[in-house]
Amino acid sequence: MTQTIELATFGAGCFWGVEAAFRRVPGIVNTSVGYMGGHFEHPCYLDVLSRITGHAEVCQVQFDPDETAYDTLLDTFWRIHDPTSLNRQGGDRGEQYRSVIFYHTPAQAKAARQAKNALQASGHYPQPIVTAIEPATTYWLASAEHQRYFG
């Protein structure tokens, strides 16, 4: 029997903490960190940090949908950051730290929008949720020293 692996990509602040959180989710096959959503080819960390590329720092997750539902990944995403904070998470400021879900399939787009709407309607956050939901674009892998930074 062949294992089906799907991709999910999330931006929720500094990618080191985001990756560490997703690595703890059962059914995750692999994680990596990199950049998505910008207009600059082959960005490096310093390019993104300088805010000239338009990219978000992201964690890309490979998961087995038979073991972990995409909705579980969305629950993790909402839990690990403040989705009402535009271009900022904690002390990190800039568009590279924006809250964004990059979807890889129409089903992911639908699930992300439904989850965002449900969270907003729940009243858990008094401010509007600013998380962007966008189609996945080219994923630029960050350099080796940024991978699994927190273990």
KOLKOL-304031 format. One record per residue: z negated, x, y of N, C-alpha, C, O, CB in turn. Coordinates in steps of 0.1 Angstrom, whole numbers, padded with zeros to 4 digits, always signed. Glycine has a CB too. Layout:
! KOLKOL-304031
ZXYZXYZXYZXYZXY/...
! end
This chain:
! KOLKOL-304031
+0000+0008-0012+0000+0000+0000+0000+0009+0012-0008+0018+0013-0012-0010+0000/+0009+0006+0022+0010+0014+0034+0001+0008+0045+0000-0004+0047+0024+0014+0039/-0006+0017+0051-0015+0013+0062-0007+0011+0075+0002+0019+0078-0026+0024+0065/-0010+0000+0082-0003-0003+0094-0012+0002+0105-0024+0000+0106-0001-0018+0096/-0006+0010+0114-0013+0016+0126-0006+0010+0138+0006+0011+0140-0013+0032+0125/-0015+0006+0147-0010+0001+0160-0016+0010+0171-0026+0017+0169-0014-0014+0162/-0010+0009+0183-0015+0016+0195-0021+0006+0205-0017-0005+0206-0003+0024+0201/-0031+0011+0212-0037+0004+0223-0040+0015+0234-0044+0026+0230-0050-0004+0219/-0038+0012+0246-0040+0021+0257-0048+0015+0268-0045+0004+0273-0027+0027+0262/-0059+0022+0272-0068+0017+0282-0072+0027+0292-0074+0039+0289-0081+0011+0275/-0073+0023+0305-0078+0031+0316-0091+0024+0321-0090+0013+0325-0068+0033+0327/-0102+0032+0321-0114+0026+0325-0123+0037+0331-0135+0037+0329-0122+0019+0313/-0117+0045+0340-0125+0056+0346-0121+0069+0339-0111+0070+0333-0140+0053+0345/-0130+0078+0340-0128+0092+0334-0125+0090+0319-0133+0084+0312-0140+0101+0337/-0114+0096+0315-0110+0093+0301-0119+0099+0291-0119+0095+0279-0097+0099+0299/-0128+0109+0294-0137+0115+0284-0147+0104+0279-0148+0104+0267-0145+0127+0290/-0153+0097+0287-0163+0087+0283-0156+0075+0276-0161+0070+0266-0170+0082+0295/-0144+0072+0281-0136+0061+0274-0133+0064+0260-0135+0057+0251-0123+0058+0282/-0128+0077+0258-0125+0081+0245-0137+0081+0236-0136+0077+0224-0118+0095+0245/-0148+0086+0241-0160+0087+0233-0165+0073+0228-0169+0071+0217-0172+0093+0241/-0163+0063+0237-0167+0049+0233-0158+0044+0222-0163+0037+0213-0167+0040+0246/-0145+0046+0224-0136+0041+0214-0137+0048+0200-0134+0042+0190-0122+0041+0219/-0141+0060+0200-0142+0068+0188-0153+0062+0179-0153+0064+0167-0145+0082+0190/-0162+0054+0185-0173+0048+0177-0170+0035+0171-0178+0029+0164-0185+0047+0186/-0158+0029+0175-0154+0016+0170-0149+0018+0155-0140+0026+0153-0144+0010+0179/-0154+0010+0146-0149+0011+0132-0134+0006+0132-0130-0002+0139-0157+0001+0123/-0126+0013+0123-0112+0010+0122-0103+0018+0131-0091+0017+0131-0110-0005+0125/-0109+0026+0139-0101+0035+0148-0097+0047+0139-0105+0054+0132-0109+0040+0160/-0084+0049+0139-0078+0060+0131-0078+0073+0139-0080+0084+0133-0063+0056+0127/-0075+0072+0152-0074+0084+0160-0075+0080+0175-0071+0069+0178-0061+0092+0157/-0079+0089+0183-0079+0087+0198-0073+0099+0204-0074+0110+0199-0093+0083+0203/-0068+0098+0216-0064+0109+0224-0065+0105+0239-0065+0093+0242-0050+0114+0221/-0065+0114+0248-0065+0111+0262-0053+0117+0269-0048+0127+0265-0078+0117+0269/-0049+0110+0279-0037+0114+0287-0035+0106+0299-0045+0101+0305-0025+0113+0278/-0023+0104+0303-0019+0098+0316-0008+0088+0313+0001+0090+0306-0015+0108+0326/-0009+0076+0320+0001+0066+0319+0002+0059+0333-0008+0058+0340-0002+0056+0308/+0013+0053+0335+0015+0044+0347+0019+0050+0360+0018+0044+0370+0002+0037+0349/+0024+0062+0359+0028+0069+0371+0043+0072+0372+0050+0066+0364+0021+0083+0372/+0047+0080+0382+0061+0082+0384+0065+0097+0384+0075+0101+0389+0064+0076+0398/+0056+0105+0378+0058+0119+0378+0059+0124+0364+0051+0121+0355+0045+0126+0385/+0069+0132+0361+0072+0137+0347+0062+0148+0344+0060+0157+0352+0086+0141+0345/+0057+0148+0332+0049+0159+0326+0037+0162+0335+0035+0174+0339+0057+0171+0324/+0029+0152+0339+0018+0156+0348+0007+0163+0340+0005+0161+0328+0012+0143+0354/+0000+0172+0348-0012+0179+0342-0024+0173+0349-0023+0165+0359-0011+0194+0344/-0036+0177+0344-0048+0171+0350-0049+0173+0365-0053+0164+0372-0060+0178+0343/-0045+0185+0370-0046+0188+0384-0036+0179+0392-0039+0175+0403-0044+0202+0387/-0025+0177+0387-0015+0168+0393-0021+0154+0395-0021+0148+0406-0002+0167+0385/-0027+0149+0384-0032+0135+0384-0045+0135+0394-0046+0125+0401-0036+0130+0370/-0053+0145+0393-0065+0146+0401-0061+0146+0416-0069+0141+0424-0073+0158+0398/-0050+0152+0419-0046+0153+0433-0040+0140+0439-0037+0139+0451-0035+0164+0435/-0039+0130+0430-0034+0116+0434-0020+0116+0439-0016+0108+0448-0043+0111+0445/-0011+0125+0433+0003+0125+0437+0012+0119+0427+0024+0117+0429+0007+0139+0440/+0006+0115+0415+0015+0111+0404+0015+0096+0402+0024+0090+0396+0011+0118+0392/+0005+0089+0406+0004+0074+0404-0002+0071+0390-0003+0059+0386+0017+0068+0405/-0005+0081+0382-0010+0079+0368-0025+0075+0368-0032+0078+0377-0008+0091+0360/-0028+0068+0357-0042+0065+0354-0046+0074+0343-0038+0077+0334-0044+0050+0350/-0059+0079+0343-0064+0086+0331-0066+0075+0320-0073+0065+0323-0077+0093+0334/-0061+0077+0308-0062+0067+0298-0066+0073+0285-0065+0085+0282-0048+0060+0296/-0071+0064+0277-0074+0067+0263-0064+0059+0254-0063+0047+0256-0089+0064+0259/-0057+0066+0246-0048+0059+0237-0054+0059+0223-0059+0069+0218-0034+0066+0236/-0055+0047+0217-0062+0045+0205-0052+0041+0194-0043+0032+0196-0072+0033+0207/-0053+0047+0183-0045+0043+0171-0055+0036+0162-0066+0041+0159-0039+0056+0163/-0052+0024+0158-0061+0016+0151-0054+0008+0139-0042+0006+0140-0069+0006+0160/-0062+0005+0129-0057-0003+0118-0061-0017+0121-0073-0021+0120-0064+0002+0104/-0051-0026+0123-0054-0040+0127-0061-0048+0115-0066-0058+0117-0042-0047+0131/-0060-0042+0103-0066-0049+0091-0081-0046+0091-0089-0053+0085-0060-0044+0078/-0085-0036+0099-0100-0032+0100-0106-0036+0113-0118-0039+0114-0101-0018+0097/-0098-0035+0124-0103-0038+0137-0093-0046+0145-0081-0042+0146-0105-0024+0145/-0097-0057+0150-0089-0066+0158-0087-0060+0172-0096-0054+0177-0094-0080+0158/-0075-0063+0177-0073-0059+0191-0084-0065+0201-0088-0058+0210-0059-0063+0196/-0088-0077+0198-0099-0083+0206-0111-0075+0206-0119-0075+0215-0101-0097+0200/-0114-0068+0195-0126-0059+0194-0124-0048+0204-0134-0044+0210-0128-0054+0179/-0112-0042+0204-0110-0032+0214-0111-0037+0228-0116-0030+0237-0095-0026+0212/-0106-0049+0231-0108-0054+0244-0123-0056+0247-0127-0053+0259-0101-0068+0245/-0131-0061+0238-0145-0062+0240-0151-0049+0244-0160-0048+0253-0152-0068+0228/-0147-0038+0237-0152-0025+0240-0148-0021+0254-0156-0016+0262-0147-0015+0230/-0136-0023+0257-0130-0020+0271-0138-0026+0282-0143-0020+0291-0116-0024+0272/-0141-0039+0281-0148-0047+0291-0162-0042+0292-0168-0041+0303-0148-0062+0288/-0168-0038+0281-0182-0034+0281-0185-0020+0287-0196-0018+0292-0187-0034+0267/-0175-0011+0287-0178+0003+0290-0175+0006+0305-0177+0018+0309-0169+0012+0282/-0171-0003+0313-0168+0000+0327-0170-0013+0335-0172-0024+0330-0154+0006+0329/-0168-0011+0349-0169-0022+0358-0155-0027+0362-0148-0020+0369-0177-0018+0371/-0150-0038+0356-0137-0042+0359-0135-0048+0372-0124-0053+0376-0132-0052+0348/-0145-0049+0380-0144-0054+0394-0143-0043+0404-0141-0046+0416-0156-0063+0397/-0143-0031+0400-0143-0020+0409-0129-0014+0410-0123-0009+0400-0153-0009+0405/-0122-0015+0422-0109-0010+0423-0108+0005+0425-0114+0010+0435-0102-0018+0435/-0101+0012+0417-0099+0026+0418-0112+0034+0419-0113+0044+0426-0091+0029+0430/-0122+0029+0411-0135+0037+0411-0143+0032+0399-0144+0021+0396-0142+0034+0425/-0149+0042+0393-0159+0040+0383-0170+0050+0385-0168+0062+0384-0153+0041+0368/-0182+0045+0388-0193+0054+0391-0190+0062+0403-0185+0057+0413-0197+0063+0379/-0192+0075+0401-0189+0085+0412-0175+0089+0413-0171+0096+0422-0198+0097+0410/-0167+0085+0403-0152+0089+0403-0144+0079+0411-0145+0067+0409-0147+0089+0388/-0137+0085+0421-0128+0076+0430-0114+0081+0429-0111+0093+0428-0134+0077+0444/-0105+0071+0430-0091+0074+0431-0083+0065+0421-0089+0060+0411-0088+0089+0427/-0070+0064+0423-0062+0055+0415-0062+0059+0401-0059+0051+0392-0048+0054+0421/-0064+0072+0398-0064+0076+0384-0076+0071+0376-0075+0071+0364-0065+0092+0384/-0086+0065+0383-0097+0059+0376-0097+0044+0375-0107+0037+0373-0110+0064+0382/-0085+0038+0378-0084+0024+0379-0086+0017+0365-0085+0023+0355-0070+0020+0384/-0090+0005+0366-0092-0004+0354-0078-0010+0350-0072-0017+0358-0102-0015+0356/-0073-0006+0339-0060-0010+0335-0059-0011+0319-0064-0003+0312-0049-0001+0340/-0052-0021+0315-0048-0023+0301-0033-0021+0300-0026-0029+0307-0053-0037+0295/-0028-0012+0293-0014-0010+0291-0011-0016+0277-0015-0011+0267-0010+0005+0291/-0003-0027+0277-0001-0033+0264+0012-0028+0258+0022-0024+0264+0001-0049+0266/+0012-0028+0244+0023-0023+0237+0032-0034+0230+0043-0031+0225+0018-0013+0226/+0026-0046+0230+0033-0057+0224+0031-0070+0232+0021-0070+0240+0029-0059+0209/+0039-0080+0230+0036-0093+0237+0023-0099+0233+0016-0105+0241+0048-0103+0235/+0019-0097+0220+0006-0102+0216-0005-0095+0223-0015-0102+0226+0005-0100+0200/-0004-0082+0225-0015-0075+0232-0015-0080+0247-0026-0082+0252-0013-0060+0232/-0004-0083+0253-0004-0088+0267-0011-0101+0268-0019-0103+0277+0011-0089+0272/-0008-0110+0258-0014-0123+0258-0029-0122+0256-0036-0129+0263-0007-0132+0247/-0033-0114+0246-0047-0113+0243-0055-0107+0255-0066-0112+0258-0049-0104+0231/-0049-0097+0262-0055-0091+0273-0057-0101+0285-0067-0101+0291-0047-0079+0278/-0046-0109+0288-0047-0119+0298-0058-0129+0295-0065-0133+0304-0033-0125+0301/-0058-0134+0283-0067-0144+0279-0082-0139+0280-0091-0146+0285-0065-0149+0264/-0084-0126+0276-0097-0120+0276-0102-0119+0291-0113-0121+0294-0097-0107+0269/-0092-0114+0299-0096-0113+0314-0099-0126+0320-0109-0127+0327-0084-0106+0321/-0091-0136+0317-0094-0149+0323-0107-0155+0318-0115-0161+0326-0082-0159+0319/-0110-0153+0305-0123-0158+0299-0134-0151+0305-0145-0157+0308-0123-0156+0284/-0133-0138+0307-0144-0130+0313-0146-0135+0328-0158-0136+0332-0141-0115+0313/-0136-0137+0335-0137-0141+0349-0144-0155+0350-0153-0157+0358-0123-0141+0356/-0139-0164+0341-0145-0177+0340-0159-0178+0336-0166-0188+0339-0136-0186+0331/-0164-0168+0329-0177-0167+0323-0188-0166+0334-0200-0170+0331-0179-0156+0313/-0184-0161+0346-0194-0159+0356-0202-0147+0355-0212-0144+0362-0203-0171+0357/-0199-0139+0345-0207-0126+0342-0205-0117+0355-0215-0110+0358-0201-0119+0330/-0194-0117+0361-0191-0110+0373-0189-0119+0385-0180-0128+0384-0179-0100+0371/-0197-0118+0395-0195-0126+0407-0182-0123+0415-0177-0131+0422-0207-0126+0416/-0178-0110+0414-0166-0106+0421-0154-0108+0412-0155-0109+0399-0167-0091+0425/-0142-0108+0417-0130-0109+0409-0128-0097+0401-0131-0085+0404-0118-0111+0418/-0123-0099+0389-0119-0088+0380-0105-0083+0385-0096-0090+0386-0118-0093+0365/-0105-0070+0387-0093-0063+0393-0084-0056+0383-0074-0050+0386-0097-0054+0404/-0088-0057+0370-0081-0050+0360-0067-0054+0359-0063-0065+0359-0088-0053+0346/-0058-0044+0360-0043-0046+0359-0040-0047+0344-0046-0040+0335-0035-0035+0366/-0030-0055+0341-0025-0056+0327-0010-0053+0329-0002-0061+0334-0027-0070+0321/-0005-0042+0323+0008-0037+0325+0015-0033+0312+0007-0029+0303+0008-0026+0336/+0028-0033+0312+0034-0028+0300+0032-0013+0298+0032-0006+0308+0049-0031+0300/+0031-0008+0286+0029+0006+0284+0042+0013+0288+0053+0009+0286+0026+0009+0269/+0040+0025+0294+0051+0034+0298+0049+0047+0291+0042+0048+0281+0052+0036+0314/+0056+0057+0295+0055+0070+0289+0040+0075+0289+0034+0075+0299+0064+0080+0295/+0036+0079+0278+0022+0085+0276+0023+0100+0276+0030+0106+0268+0015+0080+0263/+0016+0106+0286+0016+0120+0287+0003+0125+0282-0008+0123+0288+0019+0125+0302/+0003+0132+0271-0009+0138+0265-0016+0148+0274-0009+0157+0279-0006+0143+0251/-0029+0147+0276-0036+0157+0284-0037+0170+0275-0036+0169+0263-0050+0152+0288/-0040+0180+0282-0042+0193+0274-0053+0193+0265-0062+0185+0265-0043+0205+0284/-0053+0203+0256-0063+0203+0244-0077+0203+0249-0086+0197+0242-0060+0215+0236/-0080+0210+0260-0094+0211+0264-0100+0197+0268-0112+0195+0270-0096+0221+0275/-0091+0187+0271-0096+0174+0275-0098+0165+0263-0104+0154+0264-0086+0168+0285/-0092+0168+0251-0093+0160+0240-0107+0161+0233-0113+0172+0232-0082+0164+0229/-0113+0149+0230-0126+0149+0223-0136+0157+0231-0144+0164+0225-0125+0153+0209/-0136+0156+0244-0145+0164+0252-0159+0162+0249-0168+0171+0250-0142+0161+0267/-0163+0149+0246-0177+0146+0243-0179+0146+0228-0188+0139+0223-0180+0132+0248/-0171+0153+0220-0173+0154+0206-0165+0145+0197-0167+0146+0185-0187+0152+0203/
! end
